[in-house]
Amino acid sequence: MKRLLLALLLPIVGTITAAPAPPYNSGFAQVKAHRATAVYLCANGKSVVYHSSRTCAAMRRCSHTVRVVSVSEATATGHRKCMKCY
């Protein structure tokens, strides 16, 4: 009797647990992608580099406004990668 009950319930339980899990971290992937393309510029008018981190040693010396832009925008305005944080 137990075997018969188990044989009947196993396929039902298997289909319930085989359902795909909801995408809980789909928003996280978008945030992570944005972080990868966002860079930091010191808006002093003389800066020629962009930084991957706001806490870069060279970036911490900036006493002006810090701008967050995309990598493509930074390179289009003539900025290059910081040698300390890249």
Backbone as CSV, one residue per row, in Angstrom:
resi,resn,N_x,N_y,N_z,CA_x,CA_y,CA_z,C_x,C_y,C_z
1,MET,0.821,-1.192,0.000,0.000,0.000,0.000,0.874,1.268,0.000
2,LYS,1.933,1.229,0.816,2.824,2.376,0.872,3.500,2.599,-0.485
3,ARG,3.885,1.530,-1.123,4.543,1.639,-2.427,3.593,2.227,-3.464
4,LEU,2.349,1.819,-3.437,1.367,2.330,-4.367,1.144,3.827,-4.148
5,LEU,1.035,4.243,-2.899,0.846,5.643,-2.574,2.067,6.467,-2.991
6,LEU,3.237,5.944,-2.726,4.468,6.612,-3.104,4.590,6.716,-4.624
7,ALA,4.215,5.667,-5.328,4.278,5.662,-6.788,3.296,6.673,-7.384
8,LEU,2.188,6.905,-6.731,1.209,7.865,-7.222,1.598,9.312,-6.887
9,LEU,2.180,9.529,-5.732,2.511,10.881,-5.299,3.844,11.391,-5.840
10,LEU,4.780,10.539,-6.124,6.104,10.949,-6.577,6.058,11.759,-7.873
11,PRO,5.319,11.343,-8.888,5.267,12.179,-10.100,4.630,13.556,-9.864
12,ILE,3.666,13.625,-8.976,3.013,14.904,-8.682,3.972,15.829,-7.956
13,VAL,4.665,15.319,-6.955,5.627,16.121,-6.198,6.783,16.541,-7.107
14,GLY,7.197,15.682,-7.984,8.285,16.000,-8.902,7.951,17.153,-9.824
15,THR,6.704,17.236,-10.263,6.317,18.339,-11.148,6.169,19.641,-10.383
16,ILE,5.807,19.565,-9.133,5.676,20.781,-8.323,7.057,21.369,-8.042
17,THR,8.008,20.548,-7.699,9.344,21.051,-7.372,10.160,21.363,-8.612
18,ALA,9.745,20.892,-9.774,10.503,21.144,-10.990,10.148,22.489,-11.629
19,ALA,9.226,23.228,-11.042,8.858,24.534,-11.595,10.043,25.490,-11.483
20,PRO,10.246,26.343,-12.474,11.383,27.266,-12.434,11.234,28.284,-11.304
21,ALA,12.350,28.607,-10.697,12.350,29.580,-9.608,12.187,30.983,-10.183
22,PRO,11.519,31.853,-9.466,11.361,33.224,-9.961,12.708,33.950,-9.980
23,PRO,12.898,34.868,-10.894,14.187,35.561,-11.004,14.345,36.635,-9.928
24,TYR,14.786,36.226,-8.757,14.902,37.157,-7.636,15.976,38.217,-7.846
25,ASN,17.061,37.870,-8.525,18.163,38.812,-8.634,18.269,39.451,-10.016
26,SER,17.180,39.569,-10.736,17.247,40.182,-12.059,17.564,41.671,-11.957
27,GLY,17.086,42.345,-10.934,17.416,43.752,-10.736,18.867,43.936,-10.359
28,PHE,19.415,42.979,-9.619,20.818,43.051,-9.213,21.736,43.022,-10.421
29,ALA,21.386,42.235,-11.437,22.219,42.162,-12.638,22.249,43.508,-13.350
30,GLN,21.148,44.223,-13.356,21.122,45.534,-13.988,21.967,46.534,-13.215
31,VAL,21.902,46.481,-11.899,22.719,47.380,-11.077,24.192,47.073,-11.274
32,LYS,24.533,45.808,-11.322,25.913,45.416,-11.518,26.421,45.873,-12.885
33,ALA,25.587,45.769,-13.905,25.979,46.236,-15.237,26.191,47.737,-15.246
34,HIS,25.359,48.475,-14.519,25.523,49.925,-14.456,26.827,50.272,-13.755
35,ARG,27.151,49.564,-12.674,28.396,49.831,-11.967,29.603,49.595,-12.855
36,ALA,29.530,48.614,-13.701,30.661,48.297,-14.560,30.900,49.381,-15.593
37,THR,29.875,50.115,-15.974,30.047,51.144,-16.994,30.162,52.539,-16.399
38,ALA,29.884,52.713,-15.113,29.967,54.025,-14.475,31.386,54.282,-14.002
39,VAL,31.886,55.478,-14.282,33.210,55.890,-13.832,33.103,57.259,-13.172
40,TYR,34.140,57.664,-12.499,34.129,58.897,-11.725,35.146,59.884,-12.285
41,LEU,34.725,61.145,-12.374,35.589,62.220,-12.849,35.644,63.320,-11.802
42,CYS,36.819,63.908,-11.620,36.940,65.099,-10.792,36.645,66.287,-11.699
43,ALA,35.638,67.066,-11.352,35.190,68.164,-12.215,35.948,69.453,-11.892
44,ASN,37.275,69.412,-11.983,38.061,70.619,-11.728,38.488,71.311,-13.011
45,GLY,38.181,70.725,-14.162,38.523,71.319,-15.435,39.894,70.926,-15.947
46,LYS,40.733,70.347,-15.108,42.088,69.953,-15.495,42.275,68.436,-15.543
47,SER,41.366,67.714,-14.944,41.499,66.264,-14.833,41.493,65.600,-16.204
48,VAL,42.397,64.628,-16.390,42.466,63.910,-17.666,42.235,62.412,-17.489
49,VAL,41.926,61.981,-16.270,41.720,60.554,-16.018,40.337,60.299,-15.441
50,TYR,39.853,59.068,-15.640,38.630,58.634,-14.979,38.960,57.463,-14.069
51,HIS,38.151,57.285,-13.042,38.422,56.315,-11.985,37.313,55.282,-11.905
52,SER,37.687,54.057,-11.553,36.696,52.989,-11.415,36.035,53.022,-10.045
53,SER,36.680,53.675,-9.091,36.175,53.707,-7.729,36.246,55.124,-7.178
54,ARG,35.255,55.474,-6.415,35.258,56.797,-5.781,36.302,56.865,-4.671
55,THR,36.735,55.710,-4.189,37.707,55.672,-3.100,39.137,55.490,-3.587
56,CYS,39.390,55.645,-4.864,40.749,55.581,-5.410,41.604,56.648,-4.720
57,ALA,42.879,56.348,-4.457,43.765,57.287,-3.779,43.871,58.602,-4.550
58,ALA,43.925,58.533,-5.862,44.000,59.752,-6.668,42.676,60.510,-6.645
59,MET,41.579,59.788,-6.577,40.259,60.427,-6.567,39.999,61.121,-5.234
60,ARG,40.542,60.601,-4.157,40.323,61.207,-2.844,40.952,62.592,-2.732
61,ARG,41.910,62.887,-3.587,42.545,64.213,-3.565,41.687,65.281,-4.232
62,CYS,40.649,64.890,-4.901,39.782,65.837,-5.606,38.972,66.651,-4.596
63,SER,39.116,67.966,-4.662,38.367,68.833,-3.755,37.180,69.494,-4.464
64,HIS,36.951,69.126,-5.701,35.841,69.651,-6.490,34.703,68.635,-6.537
65,THR,33.706,68.929,-7.323,32.567,68.027,-7.495,33.011,66.770,-8.234
66,VAL,32.487,65.647,-7.805,32.771,64.366,-8.463,31.592,64.046,-9.367
67,ARG,31.863,63.813,-10.643,30.820,63.475,-11.612,30.849,61.986,-11.901
68,VAL,29.673,61.375,-12.035,29.548,59.976,-12.417,29.068,59.951,-13.858
69,VAL,29.872,59.375,-14.741,29.544,59.314,-16.163,29.813,57.905,-16.674
70,SER,29.437,57.644,-17.912,29.714,56.338,-18.517,31.147,56.331,-19.052
71,VAL,31.671,55.149,-19.283,33.021,55.009,-19.825,33.095,55.652,-21.204
72,SER,32.058,55.459,-22.009,32.073,56.022,-23.361,32.071,57.555,-23.325
73,GLU,31.343,58.131,-22.383,31.337,59.591,-22.261,32.697,60.105,-21.783
74,ALA,33.316,59.385,-20.860,34.627,59.805,-20.352,35.688,59.746,-21.448
75,THR,35.689,58.693,-22.234,36.678,58.585,-23.312,36.389,59.578,-24.429
76,ALA,35.121,59.881,-24.661,34.764,60.847,-25.703,35.228,62.260,-25.336
77,THR,35.330,62.551,-24.041,35.779,63.874,-23.606,37.289,63.922,-23.384
78,GLY,37.998,62.864,-23.796,39.460,62.871,-23.742,40.071,62.326,-22.475
79,HIS,39.294,61.707,-21.622,39.830,61.139,-20.385,40.393,59.745,-20.646
80,ARG,41.373,59.348,-19.843,41.960,58.008,-19.929,41.799,57.316,-18.578
81,LYS,42.095,56.021,-18.529,41.974,55.249,-17.284,43.019,55.696,-16.271
82,CYS,42.637,55.682,-15.006,43.578,55.961,-13.920,44.519,54.768,-13.773
83,MET,45.798,55.026,-13.618,46.770,53.938,-13.497,46.726,53.286,-12.114
84,LYS,46.135,53.951,-11.129,46.071,53.379,-9.768,44.892,52.425,-9.605
85,CYS,43.764,52.758,-10.171,42.583,51.915,-9.919,42.228,51.004,-11.104
86,TYR,42.965,51.072,-12.185,42.735,50.134,-13.304,43.947,49.270,-13.513
